[in-house]
């Protein structure tokens, strides 16, 4: 693995910073501190939402007993349940990445975003190595978002080009899932469960590339014809796609992207 960390001596454990980083198997090391911070905060949110749901349920019961309306309180309780579910999803994603024996995940914390339209992004440098680039302004909220893309990579729901951008199965549902988790992580008052249209309405001006993404969920088992049809605006970036028939499965061909 020396080619991935050529700037470090072979005698440096965990990038010569064993307090901040861990190196579980000798293949990759990751920023365990910030991963743990995300996980701990997610657990606090779950506990907080459980208490909120208990209080709201008591109000629902009391008002029902008096014959009063409860629709507004029930909506708040439902919102709390969705936020809790999003945080459970995030914790599950972290656990899945920790346990995966084949892919190493690395956090590039403090990434310099100067000159970039993005404050953070996820990159696969191979089929077995994924890096989360997180700037200081993106912070833990952004890390929560990007960790979902790591899970999507393991599940075969997203792929990456060698330059770090999303591949042909990268779609708006991938961003909807990540923005939902990020929104839940940020707070209750502005929490939303995103869908593709909501992502476009809110973020299209900041990320024009979203307009080119498929609104249909794609994965490594999606037939090539469907992938081609749903990437009409991006097809020029993937010239090799025209070499394969409609019956070809994406996961069985190398189109210049990294995927599971």
Buried (B, 14 or more C-beta within 10 A) or exposed (E): EEEBBEEBEEEBEBBEEEEBBBBEEEEBBBBBBBBEBBBEBBBEBBEBBEEBBEEBBEBBEEBEEEEEEBEEBBEBBEBBBBBBBBBBBBBEBBEBBEEBEEBBBBBBBEBEBEEEEBBBBBBBBEBBBBBBBBBEEBBBBBBBBBBBBBBBBBEBBBBBBEEBBBBBBBBBBBBBBBBBBBBBBBEBEEBBBBBBEBBBEBBEEEBEEBEBBBBBBBBBEBBBEBBBEBBEEBBEBBEEBEEBEEEBEBBEEEBBBBBB
